[in-house]
Amino acid sequence: MAIISRLDRVMADRKISVNELAARINLSPVNLSRIRTGKIKAIRFSTLEGLCAELECQPGDIFEYLPDED
């Protein structure tokens, strides 16, 4: 089972940089980059809510679930 971050794609569609988005949601650019690259174990709902509000999207636009192939 894998949860894949699609934040980079959403950000590209909205033409917004890591630094700009990080400033808008009051998050460090390093932490936002970790979310973008999928190098996280968890995300706070407040952070997810901020991302969705700024990017005008749904959580499912940012993250995708891929089941294991048996």
C-alpha positions as CSV (number, residue, x, y, z in Angstrom):
1,M,0.0,0.0,0.0
2,A,1.3,3.4,-0.9
3,I,0.1,7.0,-0.6
4,I,1.6,9.1,-3.4
5,S,1.9,12.9,-3.1
6,R,0.6,14.7,-6.2
7,L,1.3,18.1,-4.7
8,D,3.9,18.9,-7.3
9,R,1.4,18.4,-10.1
10,V,-1.2,20.6,-8.4
11,M,1.3,23.3,-7.7
12,A,2.5,23.2,-11.3
13,D,-1.1,23.5,-12.6
14,R,-1.6,26.6,-10.3
15,K,1.8,28.0,-11.2
16,I,2.8,28.5,-7.6
17,S,6.3,28.0,-6.2
18,V,7.2,26.2,-3.0
19,N,8.3,29.4,-1.3
20,E,5.1,31.2,-2.2
21,L,2.8,28.4,-1.1
22,A,4.8,27.9,2.1
23,A,4.5,31.6,3.0
24,R,0.7,31.6,2.3
25,I,0.0,28.6,4.6
26,N,2.6,29.5,7.2
27,L,4.8,26.4,6.7
28,S,8.5,26.2,6.2
29,P,9.6,25.6,2.6
30,V,11.6,22.5,3.7
31,N,8.5,20.9,5.2
32,L,6.4,21.7,2.2
33,S,9.1,20.2,-0.1
34,R,9.0,17.0,2.1
35,I,5.2,16.8,1.5
36,R,5.7,17.5,-2.2
37,T,8.2,14.7,-2.6
38,G,6.3,12.3,-0.4
39,K,9.0,12.0,2.3
40,I,6.6,12.3,5.2
41,K,5.0,9.8,7.5
42,A,2.0,12.0,8.5
43,I,0.4,15.3,7.8
44,R,-1.6,17.5,10.1
45,F,-5.2,18.2,9.1
46,S,-4.6,21.9,9.6
47,T,-1.7,21.7,7.0
48,L,-3.9,19.7,4.6
49,E,-6.7,22.2,5.1
50,G,-4.4,25.1,4.3
51,L,-3.1,23.4,1.2
52,C,-6.6,22.7,-0.1
53,A,-7.7,26.3,0.7
54,E,-4.8,27.9,-1.1
55,L,-4.8,25.6,-4.0
56,E,-8.6,25.4,-4.3
57,C,-8.6,21.6,-4.4
58,Q,-9.6,18.5,-2.5
59,P,-7.4,16.2,-0.4
60,G,-7.8,13.6,-3.1
61,D,-6.2,16.0,-5.6
62,I,-3.0,16.1,-3.5
63,F,-2.7,12.5,-2.4
64,E,-3.4,9.3,-4.3
65,Y,-3.7,5.7,-2.8
66,L,-2.1,2.9,-4.8
67,P,-2.8,-0.6,-3.5
68,D,-0.1,-3.3,-3.4
69,E,0.0,-5.5,-6.5
70,D,-0.3,-9.1,-5.4
